[in-house]
Amino acid sequence: MGKITGFLEIPSKDREYEPVAERVQHYQEFVVPVPEAELRKQGARCMDCGIPFCHGDKSQGTQGCPVNNIIPDWNDLVYRGRWREAFTVLDSTNNFPEFTGRICPAPCEESCTLNIDNDPVTIKSIECAIIDRAWAEGWVKPKVPERRTGKTVAVIGSGPAGMACSQQLARAGHSVTLFEKNAKAGGLLRYGIPDFKMEKGGIDRRVGQMQAEGVTFRTNTHVGKDITAKELLAKFDAVVLSGGAENARDLKVPGRELDGIHFAMEFLPQQNRRVSNEPLGKPREILATAKRVVVIGGGDTGSDCIGTSFRQGATSVTQLEIMPRAPDHENKPLVWPDWPLKFRTSSSQEEGAARDWSIATVRFDGKDGHVAALRAQRITPKMEPIAGTEFDIPADLVLLAMGFVSPVHAGMIDELGVAKDGRGNVQANTQDYKASQSKVFAAGDMRRGQSLVVWAIREGRQCARAVDEFLMGRSDLPR
């Protein structure tokens, strides 16, 4: 694959960012693409490594790419300038590579054989370049089935799992209706991921493609509220639950009731709606402008809160993490090719956030009913408080980004009465994706808990095959 000695001769080069001072002035994507000639060189670095761990483990999905992208093949094709063939290979495993090429953390690169020397192939950038070129050249076309099966499927939740599942089922010839409670399709992709990380025109293009393939979108339709889940069971031959894990983890400490303390997913969707000129909805408007912002939670959602706060004109942003600071470098012989725990800095964090680790929040203090400060305390790796380490952080806006514990049960899930696992997710395995209720399937975050977009796409594709086999007795859809 690639040039036999390419990894020895060609230095790694990845995409760069616009300068911080420029990019915080807008909400557009700020990644600077790599020129074609350089991308071809980067494809040449993909070595004939024997066992391409970047593919992922097809039986367990514990290494590399969860959708099992055939990475060495399209790296080689890019190196040789055969872009259309590279797109065909990429399109065979991933319904939405323009999403993963922008927001996936790239476990494939961590499992790349060249990462043994901390110099992996820039797989994510090459993937993004392939699909962006495919759209520009008009190679992305609807795949309309030659025949219709007469079977009907309701898919509830139009995030990446629901979109992937619906697209695959429509291509198999089934009549698919995709239900979304918000005004536009996309789920967390549209209402959680900031526009500066992924602009929403890419979702709109895919919606148009899926409509041409036969998918019917029912937006502004909250299943369990606007329409009952049992109505869908009666009307459709199969029902897929592909919503998100939206039950956010709360911080139950004194002062939590003060104004100015909000969940991240109350704050982030508002800005996305401003960009797309949608009504903000509830709760009342939340802005970081001229405020001292404290973000509690060190993950991707917290990072998105940081970047959004700076663009809104926050005076300062502080991010607190309850876990200890990760090591700068992983123990490579111990963890490769699995995903390593190591210190990382996101593009939003490098825009000026102050960060601190092993911090627990003791209470919030307020003035006139509004949060004014946060009392914090340092803790040990065993989460035990360290006496005498309490300190105060001034705060006008506190954003809780501590993850999600489960899907929301009230409404659809409680109405269906489906079994739940120990974490409160809809119980279903990864062989047939069947829930405990007849004709009901579950995939994505609603089944596995909060996870990555690439895992949602994988589960949506695999669930589609399971539904197709359930309806037809067999399936030609890929797993």
VENBEL-V116490 format. One record per backbone hydrogen bond with DSSP energy under -0.5 kcal/mol. NH is the residue of the N-H (numbers start at 1). CO is the residue of the C=O. Records with the same first field share a line. If there is no record, write none. Layout:
# VENBEL-V116490
NH->CO  CO
This chain:
# VENBEL-V116490
3->44
6->3
8->5
9->5
10->6
11->9
16->32
18->30
22->19
23->19
24->20
25->22
26->23
30->196
32->16
33->31
39->35
40->36
41->37
42->38
43->39
44->40
45->41  42
46->43
47->45
49->47
51->49
52->50
53->51
55->52
56->53
57->63
58->56
61->57
64->337
65->54
68->65
71->69
74->70
75->71
76->72
77->73
78->74
79->75
80->76
81->78
82->77
83->81
86->82
87->83
88->84
89->85
90->86
91->87
92->88  89
93->90
94->90
97->94
99->96
100->96
101->97
102->99
103->99
104->100
109->106
110->106
111->107
112->109
115->112
116->113
117->114
118->115
119->114
123->121
126->122
127->123
128->124
129->125
130->126
131->127
132->128
133->129
134->130
135->131
136->132
137->133
138->134  135
139->134
140->134
141->139
144->142
149->173
150->173
153->175
154->238
155->153  177
156->240
157->155  179
162->242
163->159
164->160
165->161
166->162
167->163
168->164
169->165
170->166
171->167
172->168
173->170
174->169
175->151
176->174
177->153
178->216
179->155  177
180->218
186->158
189->186
190->187
191->187
192->188
193->188
197->194
198->194
202->199
203->200
204->200
205->201
206->202
207->203
208->204
209->205
210->206
211->207
212->208
213->209
214->210  211
215->210
216->176
217->215
218->178  216
219->217
220->182
221->180
223->221
224->227
225->222  227
226->222
227->222
232->228
233->229
234->230
235->231
236->232
237->152
238->152
239->439
240->154
241->441
242->156  240
246->244
247->406
248->246
249->403
252->250
253->251
254->362
256->253
258->255
259->369
261->258
262->260  398
264->400
266->263
267->263
268->264
271->267
272->268
273->269
274->270
275->271
276->272
277->274
278->273
290->313
291->288
293->291  316
294->397
295->318
296->294  399
297->295  320
299->401
303->299
304->300
305->301
306->302
307->303
308->304
309->305
310->306
311->307
312->308
313->309  310
314->309
315->291
316->291
318->293
319->354
320->295
321->356
332->330
334->331
335->331
336->332
338->335
342->340
343->327
350->346
351->348
352->349
353->349
354->317
356->319
358->321  323
359->321
360->377
362->360  375
363->375
364->254
365->373
367->370
370->367
371->259
372->365
373->365
374->393
375->363
376->374  391
377->360
379->358
380->384
383->380
386->378
387->385
389->386
391->376
393->374
395->372
396->292
397->292
398->260
399->294
400->262  398
401->296  399
405->247
406->247
412->223  410
414->409
415->411
416->412
417->413
418->413
421->425
424->421
426->446
427->419
433->429
435->440
440->437
441->239
442->433
443->241
446->243  443
447->444
448->444
449->445
456->452
457->453
458->454
459->455
460->456
461->457
462->458
463->459
464->460
465->461
466->462
467->463
468->464
469->465
470->466
471->467
472->468
473->469
